[in-house]
Amino acid sequence: MKKEIFTVLILILTFSINVYCGKDFAEKTDYITDFQEKSPEMAAVLHVNFIKVMPEPEEAEKIVRQQLRIYGNKLILHKKEIVATKKGEKYKNIIGSAWYTKGTHSGDCVKIKFHKNLAAYVWLGKTKKIVTFHNYISFLKKEKITKNLKNKIQENNLINE
């Protein structure tokens, strides 16, 4: 009886190790990430390029969100989430999307859509959260309105003094 229990435990342990190592192997060979920062004022771009297999939209979405968290944490770690610009300090954002590469040429890429009208997520440096691209656009509009209101208040305060 003890030998059977020991054998079952060894088989479970071996299976667990194989699953863990197999998962790590698949993540490193099925896709690569391409992170680009053009200028400090612009949002950074993260492309998750799937090489061998076209993933399901849910799986691609999960991986893009995971990679956005990783790169966002790297910005925080290196204290690059706040960037000094000519107009003051600005928070760095990362726009992430998934692509399927059919061949070796960069022109053979197909963008993977997660939902009907959603093909990108954004890591916001200000809130440290991941939002949809549509919500990112709304966030930028609100930020612009808030900034304009603050500028008008400051101008009124200077005129009244």
Secondary structure by P-SEA (a helix, b strand, c coil): caaaaaaaaaaaaaaaaaaaaaaaaaaaccbbbbbbbccccbbbbbbbccccccccaaaaaaaaaaaaaaaaaaaaaaccccccccccbbbbbbbbbbbbbcccccccbbbbbccccccbbbbbccccccccaaaaaaaaaaaaaaaaaaaaaaaaaaaac
